[in-house]
Amino acid sequence: MSGENKVPDFDPQGPQLVYVAFADHVAARIAAGELLPGARLPAERDLAAEYGVAYLTVRRAAQVLRERGLIITVHGKGTFVADPLPEQKALAGE
């Protein structure tokens, strides 16, 4: 486990596909409050270098995170944590 926020370590050697493991790790960072709503994520190439995965793995994981409603991508600006997050929308009755 990483630090006090209970985000499990990223384990690309586990039984999951690497892009799914990466998406789950980023989702856990969002859930733990490490990545706040509205926060800009690093560039995909920077994330790939940070996590030691291929650039296309990060792109595929970003697609999964967009499908989950956890991130949004604004062309020309970057990728951001959704604001509000899906569970916040559900609580607001949207």
ZIRA-V509097 format. One record per pair of residues at least 12 apart in sequence whose C-alpha atoms are under 6 Angstrom apart, sorted by the first residue. I is the first residue (numbers start at 1). J is the second residue. Records with the same first field share a line. If there is no record, write none. Layout:
# ZIRA-V509097
I: J / J
This chain:
# ZIRA-V509097
5: 32
7: 28
19: 57 / 61
23: 61
37: 81 / 82 / 83
38: 80 / 81 / 82 / 83
39: 80 / 81
40: 79 / 80
41: 79 / 80
70: 82
